[in-house]
């Protein structure tokens, strides 16, 4: 039987690696739990054996038949991670990009025997850094908003009528994103970027990769709360007609500008900005919350398909055209 190690940072005890070992909470816990539960349930339905970690401060998971390891320190996490990667056939890593937390665990996974079925370190190192992603995209001609490192930003060189967004270079989950009506208020942190604000339809498109080929999944709209730090509040699938085609075309261009990847990624974008253009905003080098919506539309088992495709097998996916809405 195939065995997959599913690692989701927030629920798996990854927070012990952060200063003060904060308790799992907030939107990252909500979305992390949602992603882990969905993908684990789908693997189990496909007859796949699953191992996973649980932060000992969280209640026991409800996944029947999983091999669960309880984590109570950063040392325990790293040691158990190495063991899990050597005992599994495949490993799926889900973690936030900030503080190189995702990249570090991808490197741990690459050191083990199991096949990594999420993006590798070469892809993650670029996609996990918004400045590096911007430079890649501009060189490849991918439409994306003008972006600056905050330490090199000069308000004298920009259109004063434009509005701006400040975000961490390595942010995840809409954390620490601020909106500015004026470019005059920025400081000098090299760990943040300044991005021109684009109005339009918030959308996302997930993709599967096998290291050579890419499959675009049905895109959807995003519910974004700009008045509350651009918090993600859910989404609606699928986009229809011309919008869907535009979203998939942009997502494919955004993904192919980076190194080849395996597994599931997501591209966030703005469609139909005021000047009529579509813009790639961010690329997520990991499973995203959109998985929860797409699994409901998939007429097969999306996790099983992801595992097969990342392992080099041919797959065929079909999705319902019925609307599915997710509220967080």
Secondary structure, 3 states (H helix, E strand, C coil): CCEEEEEECCCCCHHHHCCCCCCCCHHHHHHHHHHHHHHHHHHHHCCCEEEEEEECCCCCCCCCCCEEEEECCHHHHHHHHHHHHHHCCEEEEECCCHHHHHHHHHHHHHCCCCEECCCCHHHHHHHCCHHHHHHHHHHHCCCECCEEEHHHCCHHHCCCCCCEEEEECCCCCCCCCEEECCHHHCCCCCCEEEEECCCCEEEEEEEEEECCCEEECCCEEEEEEHHHCCEEEEEEECCCHHHHHHHHHHHHHHHHCCCCCEEEEEEEEEECCCCCCCEEEEEECCCCCHHHHHHHHECCCHHHHHHHHHCCCCCCCCECCCCEEEEC
